[in-house]
Amino acid sequence: AVARRRLGSVTLSTVEAGAIASLGETGAPGDCALIEPFLKSSRARVREAALGAFARLGGSAAVDRVIPFLDDQFGSVRRAASRILLGHHLDEDSRSAIRVILDRGSEFGQAQALRVLVHRKSWDAVPALVRGLLSSYATVEAKAWQHIQTWQRRYGVKGWIKPSPAVVAELAELWPRVERIPFAVPHGVAPHWAQTQLRT
């Protein structure tokens, strides 16, 4: 109740991150409306605290509100958003919104989107790995390759694991772009890996 009163009497510029975090620990789902304005704060610590509180109170319903913060200008906010999303089940609409960031976001936003999408098990991670290889940012491509190596160790020998129809469709859509990957990239085997997965 104290945190609720404090937030109700402050502005975006004067709110304390601690008051938001406190309400996130003790509040009710209905308090999301009180917290949501602070997602627009110009202060990264306030946005980060608001994200955490909003996710704790809103649960799965808050996921879509968190996704845009994967491409926030501050690393602490981006990392907070990815931690939250890694702890929730993502439906196809949510994954689609994250793929938009992986395809079109900033360098650092793409890296966080990749981290969230490749967390999925087995074949479901492959389209995101391919999208990472297609990034115009060398750092994102390198991270995709690191994830690929991990994927290969965990799932590469499990031939009985088959992709779902949705994964097959997404990989088919990506195929023309993969064929155009130049082989003069930092990890020249990466395009070969992508093409191999698409052919299997």
C-alpha positions, 0 to 999 in steps of 0.5 A: 500500500505504501509503494502504491501511494508513493507511485500515485503521487510522483511523476516520471522524472521523480519516481524511485526505482525502489518504489516500483520494485517494491510494488512488483513484489507486494502488489496485485495484477491490477497494479500493472496500470499504475506501473505501465507509465514508468516503462516510458521513463527516460531513466534506464533504472526506472524502466528496468524496475518497471519491466520487472514489476510489470512482468511479475504482476502481469505474468504471461499477459505482460510478455508482449509489452516486454518484447520491444525493450529487447531493443532498448538503448540501454544494455541493462534494460535489454538484458532485463527484458531478455531475462523476463522473456526467457522465463515465460512461454512464448506463443507464435505471436510473441516469437514473431514480434521477436523475429522482427527485432532479430531482422530489423533491430539495432545490433544490440537488440538483434543480439538479445532477440537471438538469445531469446529465440535460440533458447528454445529446444532442438529444431525450433531454434534453427530458424533463429540461428539462420536469421542470425547468420543473415544479420548485417552485424558481424557481432550478431553473426558471430553470436549465431555461430557460437549458438550453432556450435552449442546446438550441434553438440546438444542436438546434431546427432539426434537424427530422430528429432524432426522439425515441425511444419512451422519450422520447415515453412520458415526455413523454406522462406529463408532459403533464398537469402541463405544461398546469397550469404557470401562465403568470405565471412568470419566463420566461412562454415556458417553458410554451409551449416545453414544450407545443410540444415535447410536441405535435410 
